[in-house]
Amino acid sequence: MRWDFLLSWRLSHYSSTLKNDGGDDITLNLVEDDSEEDTQNRVPSDIHVVKEQIHEVIRILQDFRTLGKGVPRSTYVTTLTHLLASYFSYTPYLVSILTPLFPITEVLPFFEANETPRPVTIRTNTLKSTRRELVEKLEGRGVRVGPVGGWEKSGLVVFESKVPIGATPEYLAGHYMLQSPSSFLPVLALAPTENERVLDMCSAPGGKTTHMAALMRNTGCIVANDANRARCKGLVANIQRLGVRNAVVSNYDAREYPKVMGGFDRVLLDAPCSGTGVIAKDQSVKVNKSEKDFQKLSALQKELILHAIDSVDAQSATGGYIVYSTCSVTVQENEEVVNYALRKRDVKLVDTELAFGKEGYVNFCGKSFHPSLKLTRRYYPHTNNMDGFYVAKLKKLSNKIPKGKSDDAGAELDAAEEVSVDASKQTEPTFDDDADAEIIQGKRANHVR
Ligand SMILES: C[S@@+](CC[C@H](N)C(=O)[O-])C[C@H]1O[C@@H](n2cnc3c(N)ncnc32)[C@H](O)[C@@H]1O
């Protein structure tokens, strides 16, 4: 086998001749810098060659002491970054912040999982149906379903469907919501109870609002807010279709809370994010965010989390909780944001009581976070066969803002020039309208597992 690729990358300082698994000589030109410049010209034209190189570099990194040949590990890592970026069509920057999340054996499975759609799942709306009734009705229409897992009682995986799953009479009557299982998790962690006052800060199109209403059995009050007016229409439609009677919709930038209203028992902040957990649904995430965009998102998330905390009543007899969630897997949008909140407010992390999920990072790429960050939970497509997600649950300890901690993210955030992000331009990957439309038209029936 001839390995004639080698990446014509400008800074190819090392060249390493090795035997691959088949005993053939291969030459890896190794890349030292991670500049994104002219990526297209750096890659071999044969995609199979790129794939073989990926396997080769991973093999070396797995047994680096024996196979590293005196080349710095970081050089192999950078080479791998460019190979993965080229093979899966990501920006090298995005690959460079995703790969350190995983042990080397999980890197390729993560990127591969983003190439295949997740199973279609639905949540039974227990305000209108039981799961058993729903299963019987759907099976009568040729929809084969099964439980999402022992951890959740209302979710169903759609294995096969002869009808468009988003247009059955049961769907139109609000007996279920098309919803990924990972988006059940923040609501289960928040665990709102009957008669509470709950704020859903970024709620459109309402998957989690309607789930909360079901858990609260339509009692108490949910303020379902979203900054995007157009998306609020979908939110209102879902609230009506699912028979939710305990929710009011507001259309503010969530940073207006608690000025608009405060003293909530619980707040859900399902924050606008980069969507790196839902690349399988929205491939544009691979290329549409720069380093600066990630900084701006993190800045916005830090502002939002402080406003979420300030909207909760620490003296609540039943609650005093905040759940922060994103459908992104980057540390910058997750642990860093929660760690910031721990420093700025009188809150502590508590157990999410979710049955599974990996622990949040306490140390990551030279950064250290509060040890309690391990109580937060991470979900990945390749390990859980669900959208990538992050969930953290905070308990507010006092309504006083600790001295010297009143400044919000805007003052602290050095890197991001503009903290204010136009909410209407936020990607909303949790519910993908185009993908849903395809499901509604039955085009994705073949993908259903
Ligand atoms: C991840 S989505 C929410 C999904 C929703 N929780 C659900 O389960 O259906 C994030 C939402 O945040 C909204 N958003 C973005 N910036 C906002 C802000 N500053 N204030 C309030 N909402 C915002 C977006 O319009 C988007 O609907």
The ligand as a MOL file (V3000), in Angstrom:
LIG
                    3D

  0  0  0     0  0            999 V3000
M  V30 BEGIN CTAB
M  V30 COUNTS 27 29 0 0 0
M  V30 BEGIN ATOM
M  V30 1 C -32.1800 25.5520 23.7040 0
M  V30 2 S -33.4230 26.5780 23.1850 0 CHG=1
M  V30 3 C -34.7110 26.2730 24.3050 0
M  V30 4 C -35.4870 24.9940 24.0750 0
M  V30 5 C -36.6420 24.8720 25.0210 0
M  V30 6 N -36.2130 24.9310 26.3980 0
M  V30 7 C -37.4100 23.5940 24.8160 0
M  V30 8 O -37.2370 22.6440 25.5750 0
M  V30 9 O -38.2210 23.5220 23.8950 0 CHG=-1
M  V30 10 C -32.8510 28.1390 23.6240 0
M  V30 11 C -33.8580 29.2200 23.4810 0
M  V30 12 O -33.3090 30.3940 24.0620 0
M  V30 13 C -33.8770 31.5040 23.4190 0
M  V30 14 N -33.0170 32.6470 23.7790 0
M  V30 15 C -31.8140 32.9990 23.2710 0
M  V30 16 N -31.3410 34.0790 23.9190 0
M  V30 17 C -32.2370 34.3940 24.8700 0
M  V30 18 C -32.3130 35.4020 25.8680 0
M  V30 19 N -31.3360 36.3080 26.0170 0
M  V30 20 N -33.3980 35.4360 26.6600 0
M  V30 21 C -34.3960 34.5380 26.5110 0
M  V30 22 N -34.3860 33.5720 25.5910 0
M  V30 23 C -33.3230 33.4890 24.7840 0
M  V30 24 C -33.8980 31.1080 21.9520 0
M  V30 25 O -34.8630 31.8440 21.2620 0
M  V30 26 C -34.2570 29.6110 22.0680 0
M  V30 27 O -35.6260 29.4250 21.9050 0
M  V30 END ATOM
M  V30 BEGIN BOND
M  V30 1 1 1 2
M  V30 2 1 2 3
M  V30 3 1 2 10
M  V30 4 1 3 4
M  V30 5 1 4 5
M  V30 6 1 5 6
M  V30 7 1 5 7
M  V30 8 2 7 8
M  V30 9 1 7 9
M  V30 10 1 10 11
M  V30 11 1 11 12
M  V30 12 1 11 26
M  V30 13 1 12 13
M  V30 14 1 13 14
M  V30 15 1 13 24
M  V30 16 1 14 15
M  V30 17 1 14 23
M  V30 18 2 15 16
M  V30 19 1 16 17
M  V30 20 1 17 18
M  V30 21 2 17 23
M  V30 22 1 18 19
M  V30 23 2 18 20
M  V30 24 1 20 21
M  V30 25 2 21 22
M  V30 26 1 22 23
M  V30 27 1 24 25
M  V30 28 1 24 26
M  V30 29 1 26 27
M  V30 END BOND
M  V30 END CTAB
M  END
